[in-house]
């Protein structure tokens, strides 16, 4: 899949998400604050064109074990 554009901050409203697999696309812009995704276990965003800082709130998700 070749997705492009930005990652919508509204993803953070999907609080039941446990996995996000969006690696190997053409996503760009900033990674939104995903700190509200307290059930998130796996986050794959590699091989995109994101810029800026990785949100520090990701460090507060105790269930997150694969980034």
C-alpha angles and dihedrals in degrees: 000000000000108000120178136185127052132319105253117238086224088078084080089066091064092085096168093064115122099171134034116186110180101135124135098033136109099256115150143178125054125334104245123235104274096176092120090065093089093163094054112128104165129034119180114180099141124137097030131112100252117153135194129038128331104247110258089217088077087072090062095059101099094191094055108105105151123051 
